[in-house]
Amino acid sequence: MDPTALATFLAVAQHGSVTAAALALHTVQSNVTARLHQLESELGARLFERHSRGVTLTSAGTRLLEYAERLRALSVEARAAVRDDGLAHGKLRIGSMESTAFVRLPSLLGGFHAQHPGVQIEVRTGPTAELLEQVLSHRLDGAFVAGPLNHPRLEGRPVYREELVLVCARDSVGMAQRLARGELTAITFSEGCSYRQRLETLFTARGWLPFRRLEFGSVEGMLACVAQDVGVALLPRSVVEAHARDTLRVEALTLEPLWVDTLFVRRVDAYLGSTLQAFDRALEDGAEHMTAAIPSIATG
């Protein structure tokens, strides 16, 4: 298959219209249309449904999409392998849970950048499920996610262990009773967040049903609402203790601490060039600093 035709297909799939794809590719619509017809003719299948609002993938186009993304990523990796001179440089695309980015990454990335200024680091945050999908689709070189991991195309290494705690407003009273009556809200990240799943499992086990949810995309927003007694959240203790400690209280979840491993995952078939190897070494060297103790806040 012609690489240019595949790139055109990916652009149309991403932007949802021939016009938008042409603008992104810096070409004219007739060229985009011609490339699509060429690819459809070669494959013997229609890849898009045309309608007044643009285009949508057919079932055949959906099946092709993953392969096209993998082929594009392999092409990028091949160029990187050829140009690899043993020095860390170029682009490194890292994914991270919001909580990890909030507390753990600044010191790690600061140290890595100081040692390897030629590397352009891109960080994207999101829930674990979304990050894993982006690693699998070659849109991320690796990601920090919550364990456990069970996928044949992914490998993960434990980076550090977090204690999950239930956090509420410092002056909150009768929390369990208020939750049982539906008077408090579970403050969570979006669907696909590992911590959210654990919080909902906890609520179900304790009979706090039904309960309301309030979704946030940032740790700061979650903890600000918790501090105002809007609801409760399940977060790593390190995240809570890095925040303003005079407005929050940690509640005991179980008799024993609830631990979760944070893993750095990448594809099994990923090209381990000089840049990714340098990042691996930074993870090893920075482990002590990333798990440094933070002063505790009040525990209920």
C-alpha positions in Angstrom: 0.0 0.0 0.0 1.2 3.5 -0.8 2.4 5.3 2.3 1.0 8.6 1.1 -2.5 7.0 0.6 -2.4 5.6 4.1 -1.4 9.0 5.5 -4.3 10.5 3.7 -6.6 7.9 5.0 -5.5 8.5 8.6 -5.9 12.3 8.1 -9.5 11.9 6.9 -10.3 9.4 9.7 -8.9 11.8 12.3 -10.6 15.0 11.0 -13.8 13.5 9.8 -13.9 15.3 6.5 -12.0 15.6 3.3 -11.9 19.4 3.5 -10.3 19.3 7.0 -7.9 16.6 6.0 -6.8 18.6 3.0 -6.1 21.6 5.2 -4.1 19.4 7.6 -2.1 17.9 4.8 -1.5 21.2 3.0 -3.0 20.0 -0.2 -6.3 20.3 -2.2 -9.4 18.3 -1.7 -9.1 16.7 -5.2 -5.8 15.1 -4.2 -7.3 13.7 -1.0 -10.3 12.3 -2.8 -8.0 10.7 -5.5 -5.8 9.1 -2.8 -8.9 7.6 -1.1 -10.2 6.2 -4.3 -6.8 4.7 -5.1 -6.7 3.0 -1.7 -10.3 1.8 -1.8 -9.7 0.4 -5.3 -6.5 -1.4 -4.2 -8.2 -2.9 -1.2 -11.5 -3.7 -2.9 -13.5 -2.1 -0.1 -15.2 1.2 0.7 -13.5 2.9 3.7 -15.8 5.8 4.4 -19.5 6.6 4.3 -20.0 10.1 2.8 -22.7 12.4 4.3 -23.5 16.1 4.5 -21.5 16.6 7.7 -18.3 14.9 6.4 -17.4 11.2 6.5 -17.4 8.3 8.9 -15.5 5.1 8.8 -17.1 1.9 7.4 -16.6 -1.4 9.2 -13.8 -2.1 6.7 -12.2 1.4 7.4 -12.4 0.7 11.1 -10.5 -2.5 10.7 -7.9 -0.8 8.5 -7.4 2.1 11.0 -5.4 0.1 13.6 -3.1 -1.3 10.9 -2.6 2.1 9.3 -1.6 3.6 12.7 0.8 0.7 13.3 2.4 1.1 9.9 2.8 4.8 10.3 4.4 4.2 13.8 6.7 1.5 12.4 7.9 3.9 9.7 8.7 6.5 12.4 10.5 3.9 14.5 12.5 2.7 11.4 13.7 6.3 10.8 14.6 6.7 14.4 16.5 3.4 14.4 18.5 4.4 11.4 19.4 7.8 12.8 20.1 6.5 16.4 23.7 7.6 17.1 23.7 6.4 20.7 22.7 9.8 22.1 19.3 10.6 23.6 17.5 13.2 21.4 14.3 13.7 19.5 10.8 13.4 20.8 9.6 11.3 23.8 5.9 11.0 24.3 5.0 10.0 27.8 1.5 9.4 29.3 0.6 9.7 33.0 -2.2 9.5 35.3 -3.1 13.0 36.6 -2.2 12.1 40.2 1.3 10.8 39.1 1.9 14.0 37.0 0.8 16.1 40.0 3.3 14.7 42.5 5.8 12.3 41.0 6.8 13.6 37.5 8.2 17.1 38.1 11.4 16.0 39.8 11.8 13.0 37.4 11.4 15.0 34.2 13.4 17.9 35.6 16.4 15.7 36.2 16.0 13.9 32.9 15.8 17.2 31.0 18.9 18.5 32.7 20.9 15.4 31.6 19.3 15.2 28.1 18.4 18.7 26.9 18.2 17.4 23.3 15.0 15.4 24.1 11.7 17.0 23.5 9.3 15.6 26.1 5.5 15.5 25.6 3.3 14.6 28.5 -0.3 13.7 28.1 -2.5 12.9 31.2 -5.5 10.7 31.3 -7.1 7.7 33.1 -5.3 4.3 33.0 -7.6 2.7 30.4 -7.1 5.7 28.0 -3.4 5.7 28.4 -3.1 2.0 27.7 -5.0 2.4 24.5 -2.7 5.2 23.4 0.4 3.1 24.1 -1.1 0.3 22.1 -2.0 2.6 19.2 1.6 4.0 19.1 0.5 7.4 20.1 2.6 7.2 23.3 6.1 5.7 23.8 5.1 4.7 27.4 2.8 5.6 30.2 2.6 5.6 34.0 -0.6 3.7 34.9 -2.1 1.9 37.9 -1.4 -1.8 38.1 -2.0 -4.7 37.7 -1.3 -5.1 34.0 -2.5 -8.0 32.0 -2.1 -7.5 28.2 0.0 -9.7 25.8 1.2 -6.7 23.8 2.3 -4.6 26.8 5.0 -4.9 29.4 5.3 -2.9 32.6 7.8 -2.3 35.3 6.8 -1.2 38.8 8.1 2.3 39.5 6.7 2.9 43.0 3.9 1.8 45.3 1.2 4.1 46.5 -1.2 3.9 49.5 -4.7 4.8 48.5 -6.7 6.8 51.0 -10.2 8.1 51.3 -10.0 11.9 51.7 -12.6 14.2 53.0 -12.9 17.8 54.4 -11.0 18.2 57.6 -14.2 19.3 59.5 -16.5 16.8 57.8 -18.8 15.0 60.3 -20.9 11.8 60.0 -19.4 11.0 56.6 -20.5 7.4 56.5 -24.0 8.3 57.5 -24.2 11.1 55.0 -22.9 8.8 52.2 -25.4 6.2 53.1 -28.2 8.8 52.7 -26.9 10.0 49.4 -25.9 13.3 50.8 -22.3 13.3 49.7 -20.7 12.7 46.3 -17.9 10.5 45.0 -15.4 12.9 43.4 -13.5 11.0 40.7 -11.6 11.3 37.5 -13.3 10.2 34.2 -14.4 6.7 33.3 -11.5 4.4 32.9 -9.6 5.6 35.9 -8.3 2.8 38.1 -8.8 4.8 41.3 -12.4 5.5 40.3 -13.1 1.8 39.9 -11.6 1.1 43.3 -13.7 3.8 44.9 -16.9 2.5 43.4 -16.0 -1.0 44.5 -15.4 0.3 48.1 -18.8 2.2 48.1 -20.6 -1.0 46.9 -18.9 -3.1 49.5 -20.0 -0.7 52.3 -23.5 -0.5 51.0 -23.3 3.2 50.1 -25.7 2.9 47.2 -26.8 4.7 45.3 -24.3 7.5 45.2 -23.7 10.6 43.1 -20.6 11.2 41.1 -18.7 14.4 40.2 -16.0 14.1 37.6 -12.9 16.2 37.4 -9.9 16.3 35.1 -7.4 17.7 37.6 -6.2 16.8 41.1 -6.5 20.5 42.1 -10.2 20.6 41.2 -10.9 17.4 43.0 -9.2 18.4 46.2 -10.7 21.9 46.2 -14.2 20.4 46.1 -13.3 17.8 48.8 -12.0 20.7 51.0 -15.4 22.4 50.7 -17.1 19.2 51.8 -18.8 18.6 48.5 -17.8 14.9 48.5 -15.0 12.4 49.1 -12.2 11.1 46.8 -9.9 8.1 46.7 -6.3 9.2 45.9 -2.7 8.3 46.7 -1.7 9.5 50.1 1.3 11.3 48.5 -1.1 13.4 46.4 -3.2 14.4 49.4 -0.2 15.2 51.5 1.3 17.4 48.8 -1.8 19.6 48.9 -2.9 22.1 51.5 -3.0 19.9 54.6 -5.1 22.1 56.9 -8.3 21.6 54.9 -8.3 17.8 54.4 -8.6 14.6 56.4 -7.7 11.1 55.5 -10.1 8.3 56.5 -9.0 4.7 57.2 -10.3 2.4 54.4 -9.6 -1.0 55.8 -7.7 -2.5 58.7 -4.7 -2.9 56.4 -3.4 -0.2 54.0 -4.7 -0.4 50.4 -1.6 -0.4 48.2 -1.5 0.0 44.4 1.6 -0.3 42.2 2.2 2.4 39.6 3.8 0.9 36.5 5.6 2.4 33.5 4.3 0.4 30.5 5.3 0.2 26.9 4.6 -2.1 24.0 6.5 -5.4 23.9 7.6 -4.7 20.4 8.6 -1.1 21.0 11.9 0.0 19.6 14.2 0.6 22.5 16.3 3.4 21.1 18.9 5.5 23.0 16.2 8.0 24.2 13.9 5.4 25.7 16.9 3.6 27.3 18.0 6.9 28.8 14.5 7.4 30.3 14.6 3.9 31.7 17.9 4.7 33.5 16.3 7.9 34.8 13.5 5.9 36.3 15.9 3.6 38.1 18.1 6.5 39.3 15.1 8.6 40.4 13.3 5.9 42.3 14.5 7.1 45.7 13.6 10.7 45.1 10.2 9.8 43.7 9.3 7.8 46.8 10.6 10.3 49.3 8.5 10.7 52.4 6.1 13.6 52.6 4.8 14.9 56.0 1.5 13.3 57.0 -1.8 15.0 57.4 -4.5 14.3 59.9 -6.0 10.8 59.8 -9.5 10.1 61.0 
